[in-house]
Amino acid sequence: MHPRLARKNNLAKTLSVGILCCFLLVTFPNNAWASEGKISFVNDIVPVLTKAGCNAGACHAKAGGGQKGFQLSLLGFEPTEDFEHLVLENRGRRISLANPEQSLLLLKASGSIAHGGGKRLARTSEGYGLILDWIRQGMPMDLASGPKLVGVELEPKIVSFRPQQEQQLKAIAKYSNGTIRDVTRQALYFSNDAAMAQVSEEGLVKAQGITGKVAVMVRYQGIVTVFNGLIPLGGPVNQIPVAKNFVDEAVFANLRLLGIPPSSLCDDATFLRRVSLDIGGRLPTELETKAFLANKSPDKRGQWIEELLRSPDYADFFAGKWTAVLKNRRDDASDIVSNFAFHAWVRDSLLANKPYDQMVRELLAATGTVVGNPPVAWYKRVKEPKEQIEDVAQLFLGVRMQCAQCHHHPFERWSQDDYYSLAAFFSQVGRKPSGTRGEDLIFHKRGLATARNIKSGLSLKPAALGDQVSAIAPDEDPRLRLADWLRSPKNPFFAKALVNRYWKHFFQRGLIEPEDDIRESNPASNPELLASLEKRFIESGFDLKDLVRVITNSFAYQLSAVPNKYNGADRQNYSRYYPRRLPAEVMLDAVDRLAGTQTDFSNLPPGTRAVALPDNSYNTNPFLRVFGRPEGESVCECERIQSSSLAQSLFMLNANDIRQKLSNQSTGRAHRLANDKRPAKEKIEELYMIAFGRKPNAEELQTALGYLTDQRVNSNGKPVDLARATFENYQDLIWALMNTKEFLFNH
């Protein structure tokens, strides 16, 4: 709508409300609007509509015009608009002043007449009575001087539960005039883990049988607060090991509090395989495994971590992780220059251990061409300011801002003004064609940085989330101010988002889950640990290798994946290592290592590992596609498929790609072992060392030996040629090892 028409429309609405209010004052001179017992539309009626679900996204706050011609703002964040829709729209057909009980609003909500949303309010309910009295009082709209909601407090805030114990919450609303109100029955309640604790519509929390920490989000109007529940197990914790660093101190303190005994430390072979996969994205070689197991140094685990951090394997693996969420994807043949350049920049930055804040600054404030300044490639994929701020917020702050583009964030304090103020940092990014086909030159356009709120029409200056920045001169690039705010020690999101993301990489589960949804209503399972990691990361100068070093050197990371009789159900407190399936690229490299083959990729040198692939164009490889290598279309790591599926099982069992690797007679391991004159025992041990980083136990060795020496016969019952039979036996043995959970999972 043209701004002038929008202003006229707003004026007309304001006059309409004013005329109606004057009419109501004259018609109902003794109504409660002017009395001490008045009913407030904002403070009384909107909460009823919210509690009943009328203004939920699936009902009358549905995007695109509400439901059945009746529209409300999401969760009542725009009460003035809601008042207009209820009272003014369609000649006031939803309200009957003459006969309030026959108001369409009440008839439908109570189910007295057909309603697509079903019965929402019983005629005997408090909410029904409030709306009825509000209509009887003349449907007063709040005066500007009326009390405003300023906070909500819970009683109690935290409780230690026994299994199946119940706790009634009490929600107290506080208003600007100093008054308080019990809003327990009007508030909304959501458990962040219903398997641990369930909560009723009236705020009754009931603990289930799973040990850990659970949170209940309580929302009343626009304010969110959180109740925390502790469900201890009460197991023996006197054998918890002495902490090696501050990570252990926080993890083990939490386990003592919950009474969850941790598993024992893993053995050297398990640690070597685990940390090599987690840092280098690869299996250790047979020689590395033998050397590590023979090493008698008490610090050999720390030494191996340092070796991995110095290796190009670390840079390759983590470059793949970062370029996927930074959307380094190939949509056209002309993208190849920018994709290779951007991937190389990320990889080289990681290898050189460039500070994280510097990498982000170079990315956000990039100018020039991709050939001269590879971070510019990010602006090729993320072109619009709104997409830029949404990606920046989710990836670097752990804050999901998408909802705030159209309405107030339902679970947070972020408004539309916050959204567009953040977008204003990118409002002066200019583009023009460069000398490279398909590539733009990125530059800063001189001028005042602003962004217009599409709903209010207000022009907003750049502002950080929950913080202000001083005036930005027309010739100053506002993105530099954003980068300055990001790295500020006072920023409550930047370092926290990164350490939580890396914690999830090494432990499968973030301290805050999902890892990119950091908000007050989604508390960390171990807030003390998260705060300590954040503090260490800032004090280290945003050193990524230092963070990896701290995490992997901890005993918490080195715990066994085998549960004891107490911690088998634990999924959030890190009392053991949580096994997870290998990522697609890592698994393909592991299969090649075990099979003795290599996968060739176009435009890349022979021997390039799958974890070193620069973009999504290589996902045409059937293995990578089936096992879920991400396409780089989202900043969410959830795009990577980590779950198992029937298609994956069938692929590993009999896909043509797997058969070709096993039958390879050029470099294939089965062919080489079949022609190797060493004793079968040594060759079996070699396979186990490569696949699992350990020697076979007695039972495994005996089974393998028995299979290799078993006489093979053809379909006619005649013996198969010995050379052919030996080759096929080794193929089968490698295939069997390749399909074990021990091989397919990091444990």
HUCORRA-V577435 format. One record per residue. SS is DSSP state (h for helix, s for strand, l for the rest). PHI is phi in whole degrees, 0 to 359 (NA if undefined). Layout:
SS&PHI  SS&PHI
This chain:
l&NA  l&298  h&308  h&294  h&294  h&297  h&295  h&295  h&295  h&297  h&297  h&299  h&295  h&299  h&297  h&297  h&296  h&298  h&299  h&297  h&298  h&299  h&299  h&292  h&295  h&288  h&287  l&239  l&295  l&254  l&288  h&290  h&301  h&258  l&246  l&292  l&264  l&295  l&264  l&266  h&297  h&291  h&272  h&241  h&281  h&302  h&300  h&295  h&297  h&291  h&298  l&283  l&84  l&296  l&257  l&279  l&298  l&272  l&242  l&280  l&258  l&298  l&299  l&99  l&119  l&75  s&223  l&55  l&83  s&247  l&238  l&235  l&284  h&300  h&57  h&75  l&287  l&237  h&295  h&298  h&295  h&298  h&300  h&297  h&296  h&286  h&264  l&262  h&295  h&53  h&58  h&69  l&293  l&277  l&236  l&242  l&290  l&290  l&219  h&308  h&297  h&264  l&297  h&304  h&303  h&281  h&298  h&287  h&297  l&273  l&79  l&291  l&232  l&304  l&215  l&302  l&272  l&76  l&283  l&250  l&223  l&288  l&296  l&267  l&282  h&296  h&296  h&300  h&297  h&296  h&296  h&299  h&294  h&298  h&294  h&299  l&279  l&97  l&53  l&294  l&263  l&299  l&284  l&300  l&273  l&293  l&294  l&249  s&292  s&242  s&184  s&226  s&244  s&251  s&230  l&278  l&269  s&212  s&218  s&263  s&262  l&260  l&306  l&71  l&288  s&247  s&215  s&275  l&271  s&233  s&256  s&244  s&272  s&243  s&242  l&296  l&268  l&91  l&278  s&231  s&210  s&282  l&243  l&305  l&281  l&266  l&285  s&252  s&232  s&220  s&276  l&277  l&204  l&295  l&289  l&266  s&206  s&255  s&225  l&276  l&295  l&263  l&89  s&270  s&265  s&234  s&288  l&262  l&264  l&265  l&281  s&145  s&246  s&229  s&237  s&241  s&279  s&242  s&239  s&227  l&52  l&265  s&248  s&241  s&223  s&228  s&260  s&246  s&245  s&244  s&241  l&284  l&270  l&83  l&283  l&289  l&238  l&285  l&258  l&297  l&295  l&292  l&296  l&269  l&208  h&294  h&298  h&296  h&303  h&287  h&295  h&289  h&297  h&293  h&293  h&295  h&300  h&272  l&68  l&246  l&290  l&284  l&293  l&286  s&292  l&287  l&282  h&299  h&296  h&295  h&299  h&301  h&295  h&299  h&287  h&293  h&289  h&284  h&260  h&260  l&64  l&208  l&283  l&291  l&286  h&297  h&293  h&297  h&294  h&297  h&295  h&293  h&293  h&276  l&291  l&261  l&293  l&293  l&251  h&294  h&292  h&296  h&296  h&290  h&300  h&296  h&298  h&294  h&293  h&278  l&279  h&295  h&300  h&300  h&295  h&299  h&295  h&284  h&296  h&297  h&297  h&284  h&292  h&293  h&283  l&268  l&62  l&278  l&247  l&252  l&258  l&210  h&300  h&288  h&284  h&299  h&296  h&293  h&295  h&294  h&294  h&293  h&299  h&296  h&296  h&295  h&297  h&294  h&295  h&291  h&296  l&278  l&57  l&298  l&306  h&302  h&296  h&290  h&300  h&293  h&296  h&297  h&288  h&292  l&261  l&298  l&224  s&100  l&249  l&294  l&292  l&273  l&212  h&306  h&302  h&303  h&301  h&298  h&287  h&287  h&272  l&245  l&266  l&268  h&307  h&294  h&291  h&296  h&288  h&295  h&292  h&298  h&297  h&287  h&279  h&258  h&241  l&70  l&239  l&267  l&259  h&304  h&297  h&289  h&295  l&251  l&200  l&302  l&299  l&293  l&244  l&220  l&266  l&282  l&253  h&297  h&298  h&298  h&299  h&284  h&293  h&288  h&296  h&298  h&298  h&254  l&287  l&252  s&279  s&254  s&223  s&205  s&300  l&254  l&282  l&257  l&302  l&81  l&245  s&259  s&267  s&261  s&213  s&268  l&276  l&291  l&150  l&287  l&276  s&214  s&216  s&264  l&292  l&293  l&268  l&274  l&82  l&288  s&267  s&249  s&274  l&301  l&210  s&280  l&295  l&71  s&213  l&250  l&238  l&292  l&304  l&254  l&293  l&303  l&266  l&259  l&285  h&297  h&295  h&291  h&294  h&297  h&296  h&297  h&292  h&302  h&276  l&297  l&300  l&278  l&291  l&278  l&241  h&301  h&292  h&299  h&297  h&289  h&294  h&293  h&296  h&288  h&300  h&295  h&302  h&267  h&240  l&75  l&234  l&286  l&296  l&245  l&231  l&297  l&290  l&247  l&227  l&274  l&203  l&301  l&275  l&227  l&290  l&288  l&289  l&219  h&298  h&294  h&294  h&299  h&295  h&292  h&295  h&299  h&298  h&297  h&296  h&294  h&293  l&281  l&79  l&60  l&273  h&292  h&294  h&297  h&297  h&299  h&298  h&297  h&294  h&284  h&279  l&286  l&293  l&301  l&288  l&266  s&291  l&291  l&278  l&280  l&286  l&268  l&285  l&252  l&255  l&298  l&269  l&290  l&232  l&221  l&246  l&63  l&280  l&200  l&280  l&267  l&299  s&211  s&293  l&296  l&300  h&306  h&295  h&295  h&294  h&297  h&296  h&293  h&298  h&297  h&298  h&289  h&281  l&76  l&237  l&218  l&261  l&267  l&235  l&296  l&66  l&230  l&298  l&304  l&91  l&297  l&285  h&296  h&289  h&262  l&293  l&280  l&206  h&280  h&297  h&274  h&286  h&293  l&299  h&303  h&297  h&296  h&291  h&293  l&267  l&84  l&294  l&292  l&271  l&74  l&263  l&216  l&277  l&274  h&290  h&293  h&295  l&283  l&276  l&251  l&279  l&267  l&211  h&297  h&299  h&293  h&298  h&296  h&298  h&292  h&284  h&210  l&293  h&300  h&301  h&291  h&299  h&294  h&294  h&289  h&265  l&301  l&254  l&263  l&242  l&303  h&292  h&299  h&295  h&293  h&291  h&295  l&260  l&278  l&273  l&295  l&299  h&302  h&301  h&295  h&290  h&294  h&298  h&299  h&297  h&293  h&294  h&288  h&286  h&239  l&74  l&208  l&275  l&290  l&281  h&300  h&292  h&296  h&296  h&295  h&296  h&294  h&298  h&297  h&289  h&293  h&264  l&291  l&289  l&266  s&233  l&274  l&294  l&267  l&84  l&267  s&301  l&277  l&311  h&301  h&298  h&294  h&297  h&296  h&300  h&292  h&296  h&291  h&301  h&296  h&295  h&297  h&300  h&295  h&296  h&296  l&260  l&278  h&296  h&298  h&277  h&282  s&243  s&268  l&223
